[in-house]
């Protein structure tokens, strides 16, 4: 299994189309408790797009606008009679603060005019479903949005358009080797020397390059990865003690100490907060 597939297997990404048609007036996405990202696919027309505290920008269709993480924004059609759009919510299995979403730029904007690659083909298929009455239309649209997200992840990794973090590390030919073994064996207490050897680098150079690329030390990355795995397992109703052993801690209290340091709350408190907001 390739590295991106492993990540998507661990941190599931799902999408749900909630609107398709002509955009009339102003639509706001500014719920402070939102746990979702958003995709806006402009089939035709022009949108005025405004993020909180930023000047407005004009988006001309066809185009794709992807907010990987919750971000307050507004979209407004310049000509309601000539503006067709598809909007979808994006959900992550471990919440919007997981390392996959955190590695992406805050906004990804992609012009679609004349695009005939796989992303363009997926968008055309999505538009066809959105503006038709085919059976199982909603299901097909949701799955196509998920395919779009994977295509976007591929694109930003190949272009190096990532904001540090996990995806930046996976895009680096040597750092990715160390990250891969951490992902495959999170229970192991990896030493800096062992990870440097996996990356075929000296210990000092590896430590420096890892921090420059990922934004964390290797040790901090291992801890963060364990905590994100723990979150995913907790959401699947696994007992805290069992989760602790699965992610490399001897006891539930050991996991709870690290978890609280990273998140400010205990594992049970975190799970309760997540469930209340769902």
Secondary structure, DSSP 8 states (H G I E B T S, - for coil): --HHHHHHHHS-EEEEEEEEEE--SEEEE--TT---EEEEEEEESEEEEEETTS--EEEESSEEEEESS---EEEEESSGGG-EEEEEEEEETT-TTSHHHHTB-S-EEEE-TT--SHHHHHHHHHHHHHTS--TTHHHHHHHHHHHHHHHHHHHHHHHT-B-SHHHHHHHSTTHHHHHHHHHH-TTS---HHHHHHHTTS-HHHHHHHHHHHHSS-HHHHHHHHHHHHHHHHHHTT--HHHHHHHTT-SSHHHHHHHHHHHHSS-HHHHHHHHHHH-
